[in-house]
Amino acid sequence: MSRVVVTGRIPETALEKLRAEHEVDAWSRPESIGRGELLRRVAGADAVVSLLTERIDAELLDAAGPQLKVVANVAVGYDNIDVPACTERGIVATNTPGVLTEATADIALGLILMTTRRLGEGERLIRSGQAWKWGMFFLLGSSLKGKTLGIVGMGGIGQATARRAKAFGMEIVYQSRSAIDPAIAAELGARRVELDELLAISDVVSLHCPYGPATHHLIGAGQLASMKSSAYLVNTARGPIVDEAALASALRDGQIAGAGLDVFEDEPAVHPGLLELENAVLVPHLGSATVETRTAMAMLAADNTLAVLSDERPPAPIN
């Protein structure tokens, strides 16, 4: 029987699956585990099931010991894991792709609607108790039909977002490291372009690319300046893909019309300049936050863990 350390709270069904075969040491408190406590607990672990809030680096891998076989991230993104350090030590790293695609695409479309139709502003107005009445020019937003959605990163979530946007009558362009399947491109009416062109022609830009050194501040002051003044930016990928200080300036100065963010550079902190702006919709990393999705993520992480501990290929290996 192997020892499995779970770094944060996950659905009980996944814990039960792990406990059926192995000894499980699971952090059960609502607050995140402290670094010192985490390093202490992983000592002697054969497997670590990690949340994206925990940094899995060389220090932690060494604290665990040479018997550690797998780090199973309960997320599709894995910028919290030092994958080369895992590979160097012969540790399998896994993630949970696919199961959160639809839920994250729902949030992306929700942010598109909230920003373009100024729903956040309207909701805050009602709650503030201010007097208001219907008028021809009251809180006018922008319609989606006939507008262009530019998707940066056309993987599963990008494609799912494109399908939703197409149903609203939007035209689709995308930028990605490689072209998508021609049949899918034809279904979506999607055209591949370079990032500069995408930013210049899109009415809404939605970010779905993975985060890494190549995409750090991919959207900065220069990119924001190249967008239409009537355009909107949506980010449901990872916070550091966007330079938040530059975004706050662009929104304040009217360089772009609005932005919707589900992720932030230094979570849970948010750039104070964004907090002051009516044309910024800010939600607390809710992309995968449905009961069904979070359960599926945890179950896939459990399956990844059990497979590696049984010397089998896991369903979703990273390295």
ZAMARGU-4260 file (C-alpha; in steps of 0.2 Angstrom, whole numbers, plus 5000, padded with zeros to 4 digits):
<rodrens>
0) 5000/5000/5000 | 5007/5017/4995 | 5005/5034/5004 | 4996/5047/4995 | 4996/5065/5000
5) 4982/5077/4995 | 4987/5095/4997 | 4969/5102/4998 | 4951/5098/4999 | 4944/5088/4985
10) 4927/5079/4983 | 4925/5064/4994 | 4921/5052/4980 | 4939/5054/4974 | 4946/5052/4991
15) 4936/5036/4993 | 4943/5030/4977 | 4961/5033/4983 | 4958/5026/5000 | 4951/5010/4993
20) 4969/5005/4987 | 4981/5016/4997 | 4984/5026/5013 | 4978/5044/5011 | 4984/5059/5020
25) 4972/5073/5014 | 4972/5091/5020 | 4954/5095/5025 | 4954/5113/5031 | 4945/5127/5021
30) 4961/5137/5021 | 4976/5133/5010 | 4990/5122/5017 | 5005/5132/5023 | 5021/5129/5015
35) 5030/5122/5030 | 5016/5110/5034 | 5015/5104/5016 | 5034/5100/5015 | 5032/5091/5032
40) 5017/5080/5025 | 5025/5075/5009 | 5040/5067/5017 | 5039/5049/5012 | 5024/5051/5000
45) 5023/5039/4985 | 5010/5051/4977 | 5005/5069/4978 | 4988/5075/4972 | 4990/5094/4971
50) 4979/5109/4969 | 4985/5124/4958 | 4987/5134/4974 | 5002/5123/4979 | 5019/5126/4971
55) 5027/5109/4966 | 5045/5113/4964 | 5062/5105/4967 | 5062/5109/4986 | 5045/5100/4988
60) 5051/5085/4977 | 5066/5083/4987 | 5057/5084/5003 | 5045/5070/4997 | 5060/5059/4994
65) 5066/5047/4980 | 5051/5035/4982 | 5039/5049/4975 | 5032/5042/4959 | 5018/5054/4953
70) 5012/5072/4955 | 4994/5073/4950 | 4988/5090/4947 | 4969/5094/4949 | 4969/5106/4935
75) 4972/5107/4917 | 4985/5121/4919 | 5001/5115/4927 | 5011/5131/4929 | 5012/5128/4947
80) 5022/5112/4944 | 5041/5112/4939 | 5039/5098/4926 | 5057/5097/4921 | 5061/5094/4940
85) 5049/5080/4940 | 5056/5073/4924 | 5074/5074/4930 | 5069/5064/4946 | 5058/5051/4936
90) 5042/5057/4943 | 5027/5057/4932 | 5017/5073/4932 | 4998/5073/4926 | 4984/5085/4924
95) 4965/5085/4921 | 4962/5090/4903 | 4945/5089/4894 | 4934/5087/4909 | 4933/5106/4912
100) 4932/5112/4894 | 4913/5115/4894 | 4912/5124/4911 | 4927/5135/4907 | 4919/5140/4890
105) 4903/5144/4898 | 4912/5156/4910 | 4921/5164/4894 | 4905/5167/4886 | 4897/5173/4902
110) 4911/5186/4903 | 4909/5191/4885 | 4891/5194/4888 | 4894/5203/4905 | 4907/5215/4897
115) 4898/5219/4880 | 4881/5221/4888 | 4888/5230/4904 | 4879/5218/4916 | 4891/5221/4930
120) 4888/5239/4930 | 4869/5237/4929 | 4869/5225/4944 | 4880/5236/4954 | 4868/5251/4950
125) 4853/5242/4957 | 4862/5236/4973 | 4868/5253/4976 | 4851/5260/4978 | 4853/5274/4965
130) 4838/5280/4956 | 4837/5275/4938 | 4824/5273/4924 | 4824/5266/4907 | 4830/5277/4893
135) 4835/5275/4875 | 4854/5278/4879 | 4854/5270/4897 | 4869/5258/4899 | 4871/5255/4880
140) 4882/5240/4876 | 4887/5231/4861 | 4878/5217/4852 | 4888/5201/4847 | 4879/5196/4831
145) 4891/5200/4816 | 4905/5204/4827 | 4922/5196/4827 | 4929/5185/4841 | 4947/5182/4841
150) 4953/5167/4851 | 4971/5166/4857 | 4974/5147/4860 | 4963/5136/4850 | 4963/5120/4860
155) 4948/5112/4868 | 4942/5126/4878 | 4945/5139/4864 | 4935/5128/4852 | 4921/5126/4864
160) 4920/5145/4867 | 4920/5147/4848 | 4905/5135/4846 | 4896/5146/4859 | 4900/5162/4851
165) 4895/5156/4833 | 4878/5152/4840 | 4877/5171/4844 | 4881/5175/4827 | 4900/5179/4829
170) 4913/5177/4816 | 4928/5167/4822 | 4947/5170/4820 | 4960/5162/4830 | 4979/5162/4834
175) 4987/5145/4839 | 5004/5137/4838 | 4996/5125/4825 | 4981/5124/4814 | 4966/5115/4820
180) 4958/5101/4811 | 4951/5107/4794 | 4934/5099/4798 | 4933/5109/4814 | 4938/5125/4806
185) 4925/5123/4793 | 4912/5119/4806 | 4916/5135/4816 | 4920/5145/4800 | 4936/5149/4809
190) 4951/5157/4801 | 4969/5156/4807 | 4978/5173/4808 | 4994/5180/4817 | 4992/5188/4834
195) 4994/5206/4827 | 4980/5204/4815 | 4969/5195/4827 | 4971/5210/4839 | 4968/5223/4826
200) 4952/5215/4819 | 4943/5207/4834 | 4929/5215/4843 | 4931/5203/4857 | 4948/5194/4861
205) 4947/5179/4872 | 4962/5171/4879 | 4964/5152/4881 | 4982/5148/4878 | 4993/5139/4891
210) 5004/5150/4903 | 5023/5149/4902 | 5038/5160/4898 | 5033/5162/4880 | 5015/5169/4885
215) 5020/5179/4901 | 5012/5196/4898 | 5008/5191/4880 | 4995/5205/4881 | 5004/5221/4887
220) 5003/5239/4883 | 5008/5237/4865 | 4995/5224/4861 | 4981/5233/4870 | 4985/5249/4860
225) 4983/5239/4844 | 4966/5234/4848 | 4950/5243/4843 | 4944/5256/4855 | 4927/5247/4855
230) 4935/5230/4858 | 4934/5219/4874 | 4947/5207/4882 | 4942/5191/4891 | 4954/5180/4901
235) 4949/5163/4908 | 4967/5156/4905 | 4980/5161/4917 | 4982/5179/4925 | 5000/5182/4920
240) 4996/5181/4902 | 4990/5199/4904 | 5000/5214/4911 | 4986/5220/4923 | 4994/5237/4926
245) 4994/5240/4907 | 4976/5233/4906 | 4970/5245/4920 | 4978/5260/4910 | 4970/5255/4894
250) 4953/5253/4902 | 4955/5269/4911 | 4961/5279/4896 | 4948/5271/4884 | 4960/5262/4873
255) 4948/5247/4874 | 4930/5247/4879 | 4930/5234/4893 | 4938/5218/4900 | 4932/5202/4909
260) 4944/5193/4920 | 4942/5176/4929 | 4960/5175/4933 | 4973/5187/4939 | 4992/5189/4940
265) 4994/5187/4958 | 4979/5178/4964 | 4970/5181/4975 | 4976/5199/4974 | 4969/5210/4960
270) 4978/5226/4953 | 4970/5240/4962 | 4968/5250/4946 | 4956/5237/4940 | 4945/5237/4956
275) 4941/5255/4953 | 4935/5253/4935 | 4916/5251/4930 | 4922/5243/4913 | 4931/5229/4921
280) 4921/5213/4926 | 4931/5203/4939 | 4926/5186/4945 | 4936/5174/4957 | 4943/5160/4946
285) 4926/5151/4943 | 4930/5143/4926 | 4929/5125/4932 | 4917/5129/4947 | 4903/5117/4945
290) 4899/5102/4956 | 4900/5091/4941 | 4916/5098/4934 | 4926/5099/4950 | 4921/5081/4954
295) 4926/5075/4937 | 4943/5084/4939 | 4946/5076/4956 | 4941/5058/4949 | 4953/5060/4934
300) 4967/5065/4946 | 4963/5050/4956 | 4964/5039/4941 | 4980/5046/4936 | 4987/5043/4953
305) 4981/5025/4954 | 4988/5021/4937 | 5005/5027/4940 | 5006/5018/4957 | 5001/5002/4948
310) 5015/5005/4935 | 5002/5009/4921 | 5001/5023/4909 | 4990/5037/4917 | 4975/5044/4907
315) 4983/5062/4906 | 5002/5062/4908 | 5011/5079/4906 | 5029/5072/4904
</rodrens>
